[in-house]
Amino acid sequence: MIPDTKNGLPAMACVSAMQKSIRRGLEREAMEFAVELMHTSKAFHTMVCNRLETICHEDLDTLAAPWVVPFVATAVAQSKERYSKSIGEARLMIGSAIRLMARAPKSRAACHFGAAIGLRSMLEGFAPEIPDWANDQHTLKGKAMGRGLDHFRQEGAKLVPPPTEPDAYEAEAYRLWGIKQRSK
């Protein structure tokens, strides 16, 4: 059983309220719940840190703001490092992370994406089929089919959408890969 916070609040309800506040852009309220937990114990501080990292992927639009994840990871690591020496500094790092997260663009798409694909596999036994274009010179089946560098260049290395700028090194790389392949 998880104990209550120093003020008698259910710890998991505080974690939930912190997350829901971040989802709604309520940075002050999110920080109040984080502080309630942090000021109770080091274990609860760790719980706050772990939840903030999860929230980045569960509730934030990491495609629109990919810098949020490394910022929060750094802030959380710094906060963990400082907790025992200076709770004020640890709180500062958590506050910076919460402010950024509360103001960041929101999306539950990554959460839904992970659940839809992952649970289909776990609950329904879904297994993907290997597409023909994946069998190139790097796979046993592709080698058995005699697929080499030309097939890889046409199918295995295909980029969608294609690059908008020409690749100045592509021709030279394939020329040298060809030499390397012939020398085996």
Order of alpha helices (4+ residues) and beta strands (2+ residues): alpha-alpha-alpha-alpha-alpha-alpha-alpha-alpha
